[in-house]
């Protein structure tokens, strides 16, 4: 009965060992030494009838520690590992860079690059975390198996102890292989992440340099264009101001000349009219004197005949002639006075016209100068606005460069957090940091 019990127990142990070995074989590719115990046929239980003879060799030990039931003595077989979790072939291949949309000046679109880097880092982090969790789970399983073997191992249970040691060895080999594969995969992922990070950082640095160079070129071209336009506008304003001043001067000279010509014409007309009036008065006085002389001669001839009447008539005629001469002289003086007054009025009007022409010329010249000053002020304001816009664009470029440098620093920190070597920042970041 004891032989049959031991044989039955051994058969159950062999079956459990076979099941454990088959489960281990499903988990990983079995090494060569592990195939020998699996290939032993189950009828070995009937081929061990001599073992009861050896059992009394240690009766005290066997009685002190009876064999536990098969369900408790045999260690729990490790669960099969999911295919692809520890398989090197399941490691993610190195992703290829997508075709980023090209932004202005031949650079990549910053938002697309940031999205791709964030997605790639998130995938890498998730893979690394899953590998770490898998390694931790495998370590816990190995620790549990070791603890179960330590608890179930008994000095008197030699047959089961060998198989348990073999199972433990297989489990340790499997755990070592899984850990090695997980470590290799983690190292591969870390190297790929470092390469991707270095490549992305290099591309970002190159793109930053290209963008900065392009924007500096654009800024230089903008400054040169603004300066050239400012010079052209200043030259045009100066030419326009000179033209306005010259036009105002010509207009003032023309108005002054026209006023002087008009004054001269009025003065000449007044003088001619005065001379005509004076000549008419002189002719009238001469005519009156001639008539008086004729009358005197006639009266003198008739004096001897009618002395008294002649004297009265002569006196009357003389008085009449004198009155006519006085009236003619008065009219001549009045005409001369009127001519002088007209000449003075014409001179005053001509002077007023000249003053008015000068005032209008000065006003036109002042307006032209004010317009030229306004044009120069508008040109300077436009130059100042364009300079401020250029400075704002330069500040925007500086802020973008600082943002890219900060993103590269964050990417470098993320890569460093994976356990990789510290990657020195590129020369552009060092120079930017030194300038800051």
C-alpha positions in Angstrom: 0.0 0.0 0.0 2.9 2.4 0.8 4.5 1.5 -2.5 1.3 2.2 -4.4 0.8 5.5 -2.5 4.3 6.7 -3.3 3.9 5.6 -6.9 0.6 7.4 -7.3 2.0 10.6 -5.7 5.0 10.4 -8.0 2.8 10.0 -11.0 0.8 13.1 -10.0 4.0 15.0 -9.4 5.3 13.9 -12.9 2.0 15.0 -14.5 2.2 18.4 -12.7 5.8 18.8 -13.7 4.8 18.0 -17.3 2.0 20.6 -17.1 4.4 23.2 -15.6 7.0 22.5 -18.2 4.4 22.7 -21.0 3.2 26.0 -19.7 6.7 27.3 -19.5 7.3 26.1 -23.0 4.2 28.2 -24.1 5.5 31.3 -22.4 9.0 31.3 -24.0 11.1 29.3 -26.4 12.3 26.4 -24.1 16.1 25.9 -23.7 17.6 22.6 -24.6 18.2 21.2 -21.1 14.5 21.7 -20.2 13.3 19.3 -22.8 14.7 16.1 -21.1 12.4 16.0 -18.1 9.4 16.8 -20.3 10.1 13.9 -22.6 10.1 11.3 -19.8 7.1 9.1 -20.2 4.5 9.0 -17.5 4.8 5.2 -16.9 7.9 6.0 -14.8 5.7 5.8 -11.8 5.5 2.0 -12.2 9.3 1.9 -12.8 10.1 3.1 -9.3 9.2 0.1 -7.1 12.6 0.1 -5.4 12.0 3.5 -3.8 10.0 2.0 -0.8 13.2 0.2 0.1 15.0 3.4 0.4 12.2 5.1 2.3 13.1 3.4 5.7 16.6 4.9 5.3 15.3 8.1 6.8 12.2 7.0 8.8 12.6 9.8 11.3 12.8 12.5 8.7 9.9 11.0 6.7 7.8 10.8 9.8 8.8 14.2 11.0 7.8 15.8 7.7 5.1 13.8 5.8 4.8 14.8 2.2 2.2 17.5 1.6 -0.6 17.0 -0.9 0.2 17.4 -4.5 -1.8 20.5 -4.9 0.3 22.2 -2.1 3.7 20.6 -2.7 4.1 21.4 -6.4 4.9 25.1 -7.0 2.5 27.1 -9.0 3.5 27.1 -12.7 4.2 30.5 -14.1 1.5 32.0 -16.2 2.1 32.0 -20.0 3.5 35.3 -21.2 1.6 37.0 -23.8 3.2 36.7 -27.2 4.8 39.9 -28.3 5.2 41.4 -24.8 8.7 40.2 -24.3 9.4 39.2 -27.9 12.2 41.3 -29.4 10.3 41.1 -32.7 7.4 42.9 -31.1 9.6 45.9 -30.2 8.4 49.0 -32.1 10.5 49.8 -35.0 12.0 53.2 -35.3 9.3 55.6 -36.6 9.9 57.5 -39.7 9.5 61.3 -39.6 6.3 62.3 -41.3 6.2 64.9 -44.0 5.7 68.0 -42.0 4.0 70.9 -43.7 6.4 73.5 -44.8 5.9 77.0 -43.4 7.2 80.3 -44.6 10.9 80.5 -45.7 11.2 76.7 -46.2 10.9 75.8 -42.5 8.7 73.2 -40.9 5.5 74.1 -39.3 6.2 74.4 -35.6 2.7 73.2 -34.5 3.0 70.0 -36.6 6.6 69.3 -35.3 5.4 69.9 -31.7 2.4 67.5 -32.2 4.6 64.8 -33.7 7.2 65.1 -30.9 4.5 65.0 -28.2 2.8 62.0 -29.7 6.1 60.2 -30.2 7.2 61.0 -26.6 3.8 59.8 -25.3 4.1 56.5 -27.2 7.7 56.0 -26.0 6.7 56.8 -22.4 3.7 54.4 -22.6 5.9 51.6 -24.1 8.6 52.1 -21.4 6.0 52.2 -18.7 4.4 49.0 -20.0 7.9 47.3 -20.1 8.7 48.5 -16.6 5.4 47.1 -15.4 6.0 43.8 -17.2 9.5 43.5 -15.7 8.2 44.4 -12.3 5.4 41.8 -12.7 8.0 39.2 -13.8 10.2 40.0 -10.9 7.3 39.6 -8.5 6.4 36.3 -10.1 10.0 35.1 -9.8 10.1 36.3 -6.2 6.8 34.5 -5.5 8.1 31.3 -7.2 11.3 31.5 -5.2 9.3 32.1 -2.0 7.0 29.1 -2.8 10.0 26.9 -3.5 11.6 28.0 -0.3 8.4 27.3 1.6 7.7 24.0 -0.1 11.2 22.7 -0.2 11.9 19.9 2.3 15.1 18.0 3.0 13.4 14.6 2.9 11.6 15.2 -0.3 14.5 14.5 -2.7 12.5 13.4 -5.8 10.2 16.5 -5.8 13.1 18.8 -4.8 15.0 18.0 -7.9 12.1 18.8 -10.2 11.2 21.9 -8.2 14.9 23.0 -8.6 14.6 22.3 -12.3 11.3 24.2 -12.5 12.9 27.0 -10.5 15.9 27.0 -12.8 13.5 27.1 -15.8 11.5 29.9 -14.2 14.7 31.8 -13.4 16.0 31.3 -17.0 12.6 32.5 -18.3 12.7 35.5 -16.0 16.3 36.2 -16.9 15.4 35.9 -20.6 12.3 38.1 -20.2 14.2 40.6 -18.1 17.1 40.6 -20.7 14.6 41.1 -23.5 12.8 43.8 -21.6 16.0 45.5 -20.7 17.2 45.2 -24.3 13.9 46.5 -25.5 14.0 49.3 -23.0 17.5 50.1 -24.0 16.5 50.0 -27.7 13.6 52.2 -27.0 15.7 54.6 -25.0 18.4 54.7 -27.8 15.7 55.2 -30.4 14.2 58.0 -28.2 17.6 59.5 -27.7 18.2 59.3 -31.5 14.8 60.7 -32.2 15.2 63.4 -29.6 18.7 64.3 -30.9 17.4 64.3 -34.5 14.4 66.4 -33.6 16.6 68.7 -31.5 19.1 69.0 -34.4 16.3 69.6 -36.9 14.7 72.1 -34.5 18.0 73.8 -34.0 18.7 73.8 -37.8 15.2 75.0 -38.4 15.6 77.6 -35.7 18.8 78.8 -37.2 17.3 78.8 -40.7 14.2 80.7 -39.4 16.4 83.1 -37.4 18.7 83.6 -40.5 15.7 84.0 -42.8 13.9 86.4 -40.4 17.2 88.4 -39.9 17.5 88.6 -43.7 13.9 89.6 -43.9 14.5 92.2 -41.1 17.6 93.5 -42.9 15.7 93.7 -46.2 12.8 95.4 -44.3 15.2 97.9 -42.7 16.9 98.5 -46.0 13.6 98.9 -47.8 12.3 101.2 -45.0 15.4 103.3 -45.2 15.3 103.3 -49.0 11.6 104.3 -48.9 12.4 106.9 -46.3 15.2 108.3 -48.4 12.9 108.3 -51.4 10.1 109.9 -49.5 12.4 112.4 -47.9 13.9 113.3 -51.3 10.4 113.4 -52.8 9.2 115.6 -49.9 12.2 117.9 -50.3 11.7 118.1 -54.1 8.0 118.8 -53.5 8.8 121.4 -50.9 11.3 123.0 -53.2 8.8 122.9 -56.0 6.1 124.4 -53.8 8.5 127.1 -52.6 9.6 127.8 -56.2 6.0 127.8 -57.4 4.9 130.1 -54.5 7.9 132.4 -55.2 7.1 132.5 -58.9 3.4 133.1 -58.2 4.4 135.9 -55.7 6.8 137.4 -58.3 4.1 137.2 -61.0 1.5 138.9 -58.7 4.1 141.5 -57.6 5.0 142.2 -61.2 1.4 142.3 -62.3 0.7 144.7 -59.4 3.6 146.9 -60.4 2.6 146.8 -64.0 -1.0 147.7 -63.1 0.3 150.5 -60.8 2.6 151.8 -63.5 -0.3 151.7 -66.0 -2.6 153.5 -63.6 0.2 156.0 -62.8 0.9 156.5 -66.5 -2.8 156.9 -67.3 -3.2 159.4 -64.5 -0.2 161.4 -65.6 -1.4 161.4 -69.2 -4.8 162.5 -68.1 -3.4 165.2 -66.0 -1.2 166.4 -68.8 -4.2 166.3 -71.1 -6.2 168.3 -68.6 -3.3 170.8 -68.1 -2.9 171.1 -71.9 -6.6 171.7 -72.3 -6.5 174.3 -69.5 -3.5 175.9 -71.1 -5.2 176.0 -74.5 -8.3 177.5 -72.9 -6.3 180.2 -71.1 -4.4 180.9 -74.3 -7.6 181.1 -76.2 -9.1 183.4 -73.5 -6.0 185.6 -73.6 -6.0 185.7 -77.4 -9.7 186.6 -77.4 -8.9 189.3 -74.8 -6.1 190.7 -76.9 -8.4 190.7 -80.0 -11.1 192.4 -78.0 -8.6 194.9 -76.7 -7.3 195.6 -80.1 -10.9 195.9 -81.4 -11.9 198.1 -78.6 -8.9 200.3 -78.9 -9.8 200.8 -82.6 -13.3 201.6 -81.6 -12.3 203.7 -78.6 -12.1 206.9 -80.4 -15.7 206.5 -81.5 -17.5 205.3 -78.5 -15.1 205.9 -75.6 -17.5 205.7 -72.8 -19.5 202.8 -74.1 -16.3 201.1 -75.2 -14.7 201.6 -71.8 -17.7 200.0 -70.1 -17.9 197.3 -72.7 -14.2 196.8 -72.5 -14.3 196.6 -68.7 -17.2 194.1 -69.0 -15.3 192.1 -71.5 -12.1 192.2 -69.5 -14.0 191.1 -66.4 -15.7 188.4 -68.4 -12.4 187.3 -69.9 -10.7 187.5 -66.5 -13.6 185.5 -65.0 -13.3 183.0 -67.8 -9.6 182.8 -67.4 -10.0 182.4 -63.6 -12.6 179.7 -64.1 -10.3 178.0 -66.7 -7.4 178.3 -64.2 -9.7 176.9 -61.4 -10.8 174.1 -63.7 -7.2 173.5 -64.6 -6.2 173.5 -61.0 -9.1 171.2 -60.1 -8.2 168.9 -62.9 -4.6 168.9 -61.8 -5.6 168.3 -58.2 -7.9 165.5 -59.4 -5.2 164.1 -61.5 -2.8 164.3 -58.5 -5.4 162.8 -56.3 -6.0 160.0 -58.8 -2.3 159.5 -59.1 -2.0 159.3 -55.3 -5.0 156.9 -55.2 -3.5 154.8 -57.9 -0.2 154.8 -56.1 -1.9 153.8 -52.8 -3.9 151.2 -54.6 -0.8 149.9 -56.3 1.0 149.9 -53.0 -1.9 148.0 -51.5 -1.8 145.6 -54.4 1.9 145.1 -54.0 1.5 144.6 -50.2 -1.5 142.2 -50.8 0.6 140.3 -53.4 3.5 140.1 -51.0 1.2 138.9 -48.2 -0.4 136.3 -50.5 3.0 135.2 -51.6 4.2 135.0 -48.0 1.1 133.0 -47.1 1.6 130.7 -50.1 5.3 130.3 -49.1 4.3 129.7 -45.5 1.7 127.2 -46.5 4.2 125.5 -48.8 6.7 125.3 -46.0 4.1 124.1 -43.6 3.0 121.4 -46.1 6.6 120.4 -46.6 7.1 120.2 -42.8 3.9 118.1 -42.5 5.1 115.9 -45.3 8.5 115.5 -43.6 6.8 114.8 -40.3 4.5 112.2 -41.9 7.5 110.6 -43.5 9.3 110.5 -40.1 6.2 109.1 -38.4 5.9 106.4 -41.1 9.6 105.6 -40.7 9.1 105.4 -36.9 6.1 103.2 -37.3 7.9 100.9 -39.7 10.9 100.8 -37.4 8.6 99.9 -34.4 7.0 97.2 -36.6 10.4 95.9 -37.4 11.4 95.9 -33.8 8.1 94.1 -32.9 8.8 91.5 -35.5 12.4 91.0 -34.1 10.9 90.6 -30.6 8.4 88.1 -32.0 11.3 86.1 -33.6 13.2 86.3 -30.3 10.2 85.0 -28.4 9.7 82.1 -30.9 13.4 81.2 -30.6 13.2 81.2 -26.8 10.1 79.0 -27.0 11.9 76.6 -29.3 14.9 76.6 -26.9 12.6 75.9 -24.0 10.9 73.0 -25.8 14.3 71.6 -26.7 15.2 71.8 -23.0 12.0 70.0 -22.0 12.7 67.4 -24.6 16.2 66.9 -23.3 14.8 66.6 -19.7 12.3 64.0 -20.9 15.1 62.0 -22.6 17.3 62.3 -19.5 14.4 61.0 -17.4 14.4 57.8 -19.4 17.8 57.0 -17.9 19.9 58.0 -20.9 23.1 59.9 -20.8 22.9 63.6 -20.4 22.9 65.2 -23.8 24.6 68.6 -23.9 22.5 71.4 -25.4 23.4 72.6 -28.9 25.7 75.5 -29.4 22.7 77.8 -30.3 21.1 77.1 -26.9 24.4 77.7 -25.0 24.9 81.0 -26.8 21.3 82.0 -26.1 21.7 81.0 -22.4 25.0 83.0 -22.2 23.3 86.0 -23.8 20.4 85.8 -21.4 
